[in-house]
Amino acid sequence: MNYFWMAVKGIFIGISNIIPGVSGGTMAVSFGIYDDVIHAFTHIRKEPKASLKILIPLIVGALAGVAGFSIVIEWLLDSYPLYTTFAFVGLILGGLPILNKAFTKSLKAENKTIGPVHIGLALVFFLIVAWMGVAEVAGGGVQTVSLGAGPLMALFLVGVIAAAAMVIPGVSGSLLMLIIGYYHAVIYTINGFTESLRTFDMDALIPFTILLIAYAAGMVVGIILISKLIDYFFKTQPGYTYAGILGLVMASPIAVISNTQALAHTQLTGAGIIRLLIALLLAVGCYAMTYGLGRTKDSTEAIPQESKPISNQ
């Protein structure tokens, strides 16, 4: 059952990574597994058994989320942007109690109290994510990518950049891909792969698979590089690290609402108010679901207690 809950959390993390403005790292924080996942990536050689017990179900779930829901999420954002956006806002905010608890435990372990540096870090990272959320980006239209050395190298580099961003809570890898102009090309590749797999079109499946392998390889490299840096901060400055993450997560709803333009066509009269109330109720339900999932026992328990970050010991 522990592996099942980790896979479920991975599905939501995978889905969140394909929505501009939503961060997979934020979802990992909301589910209370962020620091343990970072630990698993950076200690896979020293603790291979414990790390793989976390990473395998998580990655399988994330891949299922990306492959299985990329088309559905696009349709939901086009057809029901208000409800879809507020659902993800609820999912994100549902992890704040767990994150705040980890922050408090890290301060207690360091024999510190909240000070100006903690508040300043939270405010700075809040403003960074809020600015990224409202910044104008050129999303472009549907873009395609063909098989070749150039596109393969480009997808690898995009994977490195996007994965590094996805690992940082509050920073959306998909938004970053929009900024550099590769978001629609990646979505086209993912959808092309799933469609050719569904229809057993081998002529299309082979090139799409090669393109996805290049992108996935870049993501692995990006995740490993940024994970080592974050793990260092968790080990040496946990209180300051959690303060910065709190600022990133609290600003995430601004980025999500801004990039999905959920409120653009919502009028505060009549039917518009009713739709907004329904969206708020949906957000509350998703808040409760994240909080509940964050309290489930999952495969992060495989990490030796003495090796866990301070906040989880």
C-alpha positions in Angstrom: 0.0 0.0 0.0 2.9 2.4 0.7 4.1 2.1 -2.9 0.5 2.7 -4.1 0.2 6.0 -2.3 3.6 7.1 -3.6 2.5 6.3 -7.2 -0.7 8.3 -6.7 1.3 11.3 -5.5 3.5 10.8 -8.5 0.5 10.9 -10.8 -0.5 14.4 -9.4 3.1 15.6 -9.7 3.2 14.4 -13.3 0.0 16.2 -14.2 1.1 19.4 -12.5 4.3 19.5 -14.6 2.3 19.9 -17.8 0.3 22.9 -16.6 2.0 26.3 -17.1 2.3 28.0 -13.7 2.1 24.8 -11.7 5.3 23.3 -10.2 5.9 19.6 -9.7 8.1 20.5 -6.9 5.3 22.4 -5.2 3.1 19.3 -5.4 5.8 17.2 -3.8 6.0 19.8 -1.0 2.2 19.7 -0.6 2.3 15.9 -0.3 5.0 16.2 2.4 7.6 14.1 0.4 9.8 16.8 -1.2 12.8 16.6 1.1 12.7 12.8 1.1 12.5 12.7 -2.7 15.5 15.1 -3.0 17.3 12.8 -0.5 16.5 9.7 -2.5 17.9 11.3 -5.8 21.1 12.4 -4.1 21.7 9.2 -2.1 20.8 6.6 -4.7 24.4 5.3 -4.6 24.7 5.2 -0.8 21.2 4.0 -0.1 20.1 2.3 -3.4 17.4 0.1 -1.9 15.7 2.8 0.1 16.0 5.3 -2.7 14.6 3.1 -5.4 11.6 2.2 -3.1 10.7 5.9 -3.3 11.8 6.8 -6.8 10.4 3.8 -8.8 6.7 4.2 -7.8 7.0 8.0 -7.9 8.5 8.0 -11.4 6.0 5.4 -12.7 3.2 7.5 -11.3 4.6 10.8 -12.8 5.0 9.2 -16.2 1.5 7.9 -16.1 0.3 11.3 -15.1 2.0 13.0 -18.0 1.2 10.4 -20.6 -2.4 9.7 -19.5 -3.6 13.2 -18.6 -1.8 15.6 -21.0 -4.7 15.6 -23.5 -7.3 15.6 -20.7 -5.7 18.5 -18.9 -5.5 20.6 -22.1 -9.2 19.9 -22.7 -10.1 20.8 -19.1 -8.1 24.0 -19.2 -9.8 25.0 -22.5 -13.3 24.0 -21.5 -13.3 24.6 -17.7 -10.4 26.8 -16.9 -11.9 28.3 -13.7 -12.7 24.9 -12.1 -9.5 23.2 -13.2 -7.3 26.1 -11.9 -9.0 26.4 -8.6 -8.7 22.6 -8.1 -4.9 22.9 -8.5 -4.9 25.9 -6.2 -6.6 23.8 -3.6 -4.1 20.9 -4.2 -1.2 23.3 -3.7 -2.5 25.1 -0.6 -3.4 21.8 1.1 0.2 21.1 1.8 0.9 24.3 3.7 0.0 22.8 7.1 2.5 20.0 6.5 5.1 22.4 5.2 4.7 24.7 8.1 5.1 21.8 10.5 8.4 20.8 8.8 9.6 24.4 9.0 8.7 24.5 12.8 10.5 21.2 13.4 13.6 22.4 11.5 13.7 25.6 13.6 13.4 23.6 16.8 16.2 21.2 15.8 18.4 24.3 15.1 17.4 26.0 18.4 16.2 29.0 16.5 13.1 31.1 16.2 11.7 32.9 13.2 13.8 35.9 12.5 14.2 38.7 9.9 16.3 36.5 7.6 13.5 33.8 7.5 10.9 36.4 6.7 13.1 38.1 4.2 13.8 34.9 2.3 10.1 34.0 2.2 9.2 37.4 0.9 11.9 37.4 -1.8 11.0 34.0 -3.1 7.3 34.9 -2.9 7.9 38.0 -5.1 10.0 36.0 -7.6 7.3 33.5 -8.2 4.6 36.1 -8.2 6.5 38.1 -10.8 7.1 35.0 -13.0 3.3 34.3 -12.8 2.3 37.7 -14.1 5.2 38.2 -16.6 4.2 38.2 -20.2 5.5 35.1 -22.1 5.2 34.2 -25.8 3.5 30.9 -25.8 3.1 30.7 -29.6 0.9 28.2 -31.3 1.2 24.5 -31.9 4.8 23.6 -32.7 6.2 20.4 -34.0 9.6 18.8 -33.8 11.2 16.4 -36.2 13.8 13.6 -35.7 17.4 14.8 -36.2 20.6 15.6 -34.3 19.6 19.2 -33.7 16.1 18.6 -32.3 17.4 15.7 -30.2 20.1 18.0 -28.6 17.5 20.8 -28.2 15.1 18.5 -26.4 17.8 17.2 -24.2 18.8 20.7 -23.1 15.1 21.7 -22.7 14.7 18.6 -20.5 17.7 19.7 -18.3 16.3 23.2 -17.9 12.7 22.2 -17.4 13.6 19.4 -14.9 15.8 21.8 -12.9 12.9 24.2 -12.7 10.4 21.5 -11.8 12.4 20.4 -8.8 12.3 23.9 -7.3 8.9 24.5 -5.6 6.9 27.3 -7.1 8.9 27.4 -10.3 7.0 25.9 -13.2 9.0 23.9 -15.7 6.2 24.2 -18.2 6.1 28.0 -17.8 9.8 28.1 -18.4 9.4 26.0 -21.6 6.8 28.5 -22.7 9.3 31.3 -22.2 12.0 29.5 -24.2 9.4 28.5 -26.9 9.4 24.7 -26.5 6.2 24.0 -24.5 4.0 23.2 -27.4 6.7 21.2 -29.1 7.1 19.0 -26.0 3.3 18.5 -25.6 3.1 17.7 -29.4 5.8 15.0 -28.9 4.1 13.5 -25.8 0.7 13.4 -27.5 2.2 12.0 -30.7 3.8 9.2 -28.7 0.6 8.3 -26.8 -1.5 8.5 -30.0 0.9 6.3 -32.1 1.1 3.9 -29.2 -2.7 3.7 -28.9 -3.0 3.0 -32.7 0.2 0.8 -32.9 1.5 3.1 -35.6 5.1 1.9 -35.6 6.3 4.4 -38.3 5.3 7.3 -36.0 6.0 5.5 -32.7 9.7 5.0 -33.3 10.7 8.7 -33.9 8.4 9.9 -31.1 10.0 7.4 -28.7 13.5 8.6 -29.7 12.6 12.2 -29.2 11.0 11.5 -25.8 14.1 9.5 -24.7 16.3 12.6 -25.4 13.9 14.8 -23.4 13.7 12.3 -20.5 17.5 11.9 -20.4 17.8 15.7 -20.1 15.3 15.7 -17.3 17.3 13.0 -15.4 20.4 15.1 -15.6 18.6 18.3 -14.6 17.0 16.7 -11.6 20.2 15.2 -10.3 22.1 18.4 -10.6 19.6 20.7 -8.8 18.7 17.9 -6.3 22.3 17.8 -5.0 22.3 21.6 -4.5 18.9 21.6 -2.7 19.9 18.6 -0.5 23.0 20.5 0.6 20.8 23.4 1.8 18.5 21.0 3.6 21.4 19.5 5.4 23.2 22.7 6.3 20.5 25.4 6.5 17.1 23.6 6.9 15.3 26.6 8.5 16.2 29.1 5.8 15.5 26.5 3.1 12.0 25.9 4.4 11.4 29.6 4.8 12.3 30.1 1.1 10.1 27.2 0.1 7.1 28.6 2.1 7.4 31.8 0.1 7.6 29.9 -3.2 4.5 27.8 -2.4 2.4 30.7 -1.1 3.0 32.6 -4.4 2.2 29.6 -6.6 -1.6 30.2 -6.7 -0.9 33.7 -8.2 1.2 32.0 -11.0 -1.4 29.3 -11.6 -4.4 31.7 -11.8 -2.4 34.2 -13.9 -1.1 31.7 -16.5 -4.4 29.9 -16.9 -6.3 33.2 -17.1 -9.0 31.5 -15.0 -10.6 34.8 -13.9 -10.3 36.6 -17.2 -13.9 35.9 -18.3 -15.5 35.5 -14.9 -17.9 38.3 -14.0 -19.0 38.9 -10.4 -22.7 38.9 -11.3 -25.3 36.2 -11.4 -24.0 33.0 -12.9 -20.4 34.2 -12.6 -20.7 34.4 -8.8 -22.2 30.9 -8.7 -19.4 29.5 -10.9 -16.8 31.2 -8.6 -18.5 29.7 -5.5 -18.4 26.2 -7.1 -14.7 26.7 -8.0 -14.0 27.7 -4.3 -15.8 24.6 -3.0 -13.8 22.5 -5.5 -10.6 24.1 -4.2 -11.6 23.3 -0.6 -12.2 19.7 -1.6 -8.8 19.5 -3.3 -7.2 21.1 -0.3 -8.6 18.4 2.0 -7.5 15.7 -0.5 -3.9 17.0 -0.5 -3.8 17.2 3.2 -5.1 13.7 3.5 -2.6 12.3 0.9 0.2 14.2 2.7 -0.6 12.2 5.9 -0.7 8.8 4.2 2.2 6.4 4.9 4.3 5.9 1.7 7.6 4.6 0.7 9.6 7.5 2.1 9.6 5.5 5.3 12.2 3.3 3.6 14.9 6.0 4.3 16.9 5.2 7.5 15.7 7.5 10.3 19.2 8.7 11.0 19.7 9.6 7.3 16.5 11.7 7.0 16.5 15.5 6.8 16.2 17.1 10.2 12.5 18.0 9.7 11.6 14.4 9.2 13.6 12.7 11.9 
